[in-house]
């Protein structure tokens, strides 16, 4: 099958949804996220533009479900051309000494552990010619960003190791740094912020696509 396939983890909203819509004219989109309603709305927008999507409403921390998804992708398409990983958990800002253990566990599970498990699942589907894309948001060491900063930094450390390891034989691994966008994640970190100067996820997806 010659159809190009883009797997987007965290596709229901924000930058993930914007990438899904931007890529849909050239790729069949496999959209992964927990929120079924948001995925269905994404599918409507993709279809309105003449694209096609396969919706996968699942939690990326459920490794059995993700393994089954990767197997299904292999059985149907035999490969993944592009993996865009935008799934992230932003724990509430708090002094490090006050970190809530449930928030910490969720941050580790989504931001770090899932990434370390998904890379070995998806790498064989990407082969030598595929492309994996991660997004840096450097807050490691900043005050009140303990949970998010530490686990996001760990996620990107995994991606950078894979990037160096695959330079010779592939797949291509890109680590991009988006500009500030009016997303739910940012609203959690900066409540009351003037959003007018921020860049829309669709505008940012279009800009970052030029860096592929």
N, C-alpha and C positions, 0 to 999 in steps of 0.2 A: 504494500500500500504506500502511495507516494504522498498522502496528505500529511502536512506538517502539524505537529502536536505541541501545544504549550500547556504544561501543568503549572497551575498557580495555587499555591498553598496560602490561605488567608485571603481568599478572593471575594469575600462578601461585601467589603466596603473599603473606603480609603484608597490607598495606592494600589492594593491588590485588584480591586474592582476596576480602577482606572486602567491598569495594565491589561486586564482581560478585555476590556472594550477596545483598547488601542491595538491589541494584537489580533483581535477576531477577524479582521479582513484577510489575514494571511495564515492564520492558524486555527485549527479546531481546539477549543479551550476546554480543558478539564479543570473545573473550578471546585476547589476544596475549601470548605469552611463549615462551622458548626450551625450557622443560622440558615435554616431552609428557606424562610421567607425572603431574606436578602439575596440568596442565590437565585431564587425564582425571578426576582425583579431584575437581577443582572442578566439572566437568560433572556428576558423580554427585551432588554436594551440591545443585547447582542443580536438577537434575531431581527430586530427592527432595522439593524444595519446590514442585514444579509449574512451574518455570521452564524456559526453553530457552536453549541457548548454541550458538554456532558457535566451534569451536576453531581457532586460527591459530598453530600452533607454529612460530614464526620469530623471527629476530633483528632487532630494530628498526634495527640499523645496516646491514642489507642493504636498500639503497634500492630495488633492483629488486623484491625480494619485497614490500616495503611498498607500492610503487606498484601492483603487481598486486593486492594485497589491497584497496587503496582502489578500484581499478577494479571488482573483484568486488563490493564493498559497493555501489557505485553501480549496477551492473547488477542486483543483486538487490533492494536497498531504495531506491535513489535518493537516500539522505541518511544522515546521522548526527545523531541528536538530542543526544547527549551523548558527549564524549570525556573520559575520566579517564586522566591520564598519571601513572603511578606507577613506571615503569621507571627504575632508577637503578643505578649502580655505585659501591660504596663501597670505594675503595682503602684498603689498610692504613695506619694512622696512622704517620707517619714524619717526621723533620725534613725541611724543604723541601730542604735540600742533599743529602739522601739519597733523593729520590724515584726510584723505579724507573721506567725509561722505558716499559716495557710497561704498568705500572699507569697511568702518566700518559696514554698513548695511549688506553687503554681508557676512562678517565674522560672524556677529551675526546670520544671517539667516541660513547659512550652518553649521557652527561649533557648535553652541549652540542651536538655536531654533529647527532646524530639529531633532537634537538628542533627545531633550525633547519631541518631538511629535512622533518620531519613536519608542521609547522604549515602550510606551503604545500600539502602533499598533502591535509590533512584539512579545512582552512578551506573549500574549495568544497563539501565534503559537509555541513558545518555550516550553510552559508548564513547568512542574517541571524538566524535564530531558534534556532540551536543553542547549545550551551553547552560550553565547554572548561574543564577543571579541572586545576590544577597545585598542587603541594604544596611549600611552602617549608620549608627546614631550615637556618637561617642559621648557618653555621660559617666564613664567609669571614673570613680574617685571624686565626683562632684557631691556636695552636701545634699542630703535627703534622697539621692538617687541610688542608694545602696542596692536594693533588690534589682531594679531595672538595669542600672549601670553595670553591675557585676555580671549578670546573666547575659545581657546583650553583648558585652565585651567578649564573653566566653563563646557565644555563638559566632561572632566574627573571627575569633581566633581559630575556631574549627574551619571556617571557610577559607581563611588565609593559608592554613596548612594544606588544605586540599588544593588551593590555587597553585601553590608552589610545586606540590607533588605532581600535578597534572600538566605543567607547562609544556613538557616535551611531547606527550602522547595524548593529551586531552582527557576529559572534556575541558572546554574553556570555562573558567570560573571567574566571574566578575563581582567586584564589591564596589557598589556605588553609594554615594552619600546624598540623599535627597535634601532639598531645601525645606524650610519650615512650611507645613501645610495645615489647614484648618481641620484636622482629623479629630476623632474622638479621643485618640491616645494623647494628642497634644493638649486637648481641652482638660484632660485629667491632670496633666502636669502644670498647666498654666491657666487656671480658671480666671475668667474675667479679662483675658488678654484681648486687645484690639485685633480682630482677625482680618481687617481690611488689607494690611500689607502682606498677608500670607498668600502663598501660591496654591492654586487649586490642584488636587491630585491629578486631574486630567492633563493640565498644563505641565505638571512635573513629569508624568509618565511619558509625554511626548518628548520632553527634553532629554530624559534619561535614555530613551530608546535610541537617541542619536549617539550614545556612548557605547552601544553594543558592538 
